[in-house]
Amino acid sequence: MSIGMLGQLNWLAVVVAVVVYFALGALWYMPSFMPTGRIWMTAIGFTGMPEGQRPNPTIYLAPLLGYLLVVIVLALLARALGVASITDGVYLAFIVWLGFALPYWSIASVFNPHAKQPLTLAVVQSAYHLIGLLLAGAIIGALG
């Protein structure tokens, strides 16, 4: 595997997977739309923005760039491993989640000194990344 593989990726698949992953996060963490958003807010100890104040839109740039990096790496792995179907993409995404996202979010949540309910936080965040990665893997497998 080399950096030259970047040129062999289906960039449309990468962009679609990033947008889907990001959109899922927008819904997942929105307390007015999904119960997971309310559960996350409680678990993290976030009470919300003061009345009439909105978050700076630039806070959405970091997750977007993070998902771009994750999906590029997933697409590179898929390319290197010869993933050529939705099933293969989903399987690869599950393995990546199991080996990287699950341990990372579990550790980050449990040892977060600000978390009010660290185990709940670990479940909410790990579940989000499971679904996000499975969707990205399916897209990469189908289009990659």
N, C-alpha and C positions, 0 to 999 in steps of 0.2 A: 504494500500500500504506500502510495506516495502523494505528495501535495498535488501532483498532476491529475489525480483523480477528481479534483474539484471541477475541472472542465468537463468531466464525464457525467456529472450529476444532472438529473432532470430538475432544473431550477424552478420550473413551473410547479412541480410536485413539492419542492422545498417551500416555496412561497405559500402555496395553498395550505400545507401542513402547519406552517408558522401562524397563518391567519386563523386557522381552526383552533389551534392550541391557545392562542391569545384570546380569541372570542370565548372559548370555553371558560377561561379564567375570569373574563369580565362578568360572565353569568354566574359562575361558581361562587365568587366572592362578593356578589351584589346582595346585600342583606334584604333589600326590598323585593328581590326576585326569587332567590333560592334559600331554602333553610340552611344550606351549607354556609352561606354568607353570614347568617345570624350566629350559627354555631362557631364559625371562625372568629367573629368579633368577640364573642364571649370568651372563647378559649385564649385568645391573644390578650384580652383585657382592653380592647379598643372600644371606646364609647362613642366614637363618631366625631365628625367635624363640628365645630361650633355653628350655631344657627346662622344660615346665610353665607357660610364660608365653604368654598369648594377646594379640593386638593389641586395642587399645581399639576397641570397636564404632563409635565416632564417626568413625573414619577412612573408613568406608563412606559417610558422609553427603556428602562432597565429590564423589565420582564420581556419586552418585545425583543430586545437584543439577546437576552438569555435564551429565549425560545428559538431564535434564529440559530444560535450556536448549537443548541441541543439537536435541532432537526438536521443541521448540516452534518454533525457527527453521526447521527442515526442513519442518514442517507449514505455517508461514506462507509459505514459498517455494512449496510445493506448491499452496497455495490461490491465491496470486498468479499462478502459472503455469498454473493450470487442470489440475493433475495429477488424473486420474480413473481410474487403473488401476494394477495392481501393476507392470506394465512401466514405466509413466511414473515411478512412485515409485522404483523401483530405478534407473532412469536418472538421475533427479535426485540420488539419494543418491550414486551413483558420481561425478557431476560435483562434488558438494560434497566428497566424500572426496578426489578428485583435486586440487581447487583449494585446499582448506584443511587437511584432516587429514593427508594424505600429506606436504606440505611442512612442516607444523608438527612432526609427530612425527619426521620425518627430521632436521630442524634441532635440535630439542630433544634427540634421542638422540645425535647426532654431537657436539654441543657440551656434553654432560653430563659434567662433570669426574669424576664418580664411576662412570660406566659402564665396565665392564671390556671389553665387546665392543659398542661403540656401533653398528656397522652391523647386528649381529644384533638389538640392542635396537630399532633403527628398523624392521626388518622385522617383528618380533613385534608391536610396538605398532601399526604402520601396518596390518598384516593384521587385527588385532583390530578396529580402527575401520572398516576396509573392510566386514568382515562385519556388525558392529553397525549401521553406517549402511545397508547394503543391506537388512537385516532391518527396520529402522525405516522405510525408504523403502517397502518392500513393504507394511507394515502401514498406513502413512499413505495410500498409493495405493489400497489395497483398501477401507479404512474411512473415509478422510478425506473 
